[in-house]
């Protein structure tokens, strides 16, 4: 039965259950409870369609966390909120081409305090929290890479960014070495359907998604200096799609499927064009911007420069998927 529920339902179910318990207990109602209730309601009302309402829940949570500040994540309620919202906030920043405030040192430290080493709650287990702490550092690099590709930045800045993306991949590699076998076994993706369907938390395909994205962005800014990047991205994409096919965790429409699946599909569908770029882009600093834009469109990633968006269109742009 657990596999028939989406991760989103589990996360919000758990977070909202904590909120409901607090509302039911008069002794537990303080400003944070009322603030939570009000913001979740207001941000959901901004967008009434089921397709976008969840993203505004994340905006409500973002304001709550920013109001609290990283040094005030002390109670179990606050830790549950931070751990549960970390994924949504990171994914939102990735797809809307924004920085993620969780990448700062103070918030990284706060995330570490949410770990429950003896917990069976996936959101607060060590592999999940540590993976999302790493992933929270990705949106800023993706945003800078996007700017470098579209605005033809200097070779020096591009080289610096490539070094930072490589360092992020190194952090993912360390995480993988520690947790991969315990999550999915050392024979993945060759496990049989029964074993794979019951393997570990679904943090693994989410890890693969960010591993694939980071390799793609590294290739995008230095095509001729990242010979293995596209192979790594495609391998991760194939694993994501196979994992999803076997587990069948989502019984809802495509618009609610996990973001990892959309990343896997977008890479699989564009890999031929990107592989060709590795040989034709030797004289240029980055991948062809048109190729990059086509992939982002397929991925559903918004990369408009706010300075180029008329004021009257900014609200519409902010809710577009």
Buried (B, 14 or more C-beta within 10 A) or exposed (E): EEEEBBBBEBBBEBBBEBBEEBBEEEEEEEEBBEBBBEBBEEBBEBBEEEEBBBBBBBBBBBBBBEEBEBEEBEEEBBBBBBBBBBBBBBBBBBBBBBBBBBBBEEBBEBBEBBBBEEBEBBBBBBBBBBBBBBBBBBBBBBBBBBBBBBEEBEEEBBEBBBEBBBEBBEBBEEBBEEBBEEBBBEEBBEBEEEBBBEBBBBBBBBBBBBBBBBBBBBBBBBBBBBEEBBBBBBBBBBBBBBBBEBBEBBEEEEEBBBBBBBBBBBBBEBBEEBBBBBEEBEEEBBBBBEBBBBBBEBBBBBBBEEEEBEEEEEEEEBBEE
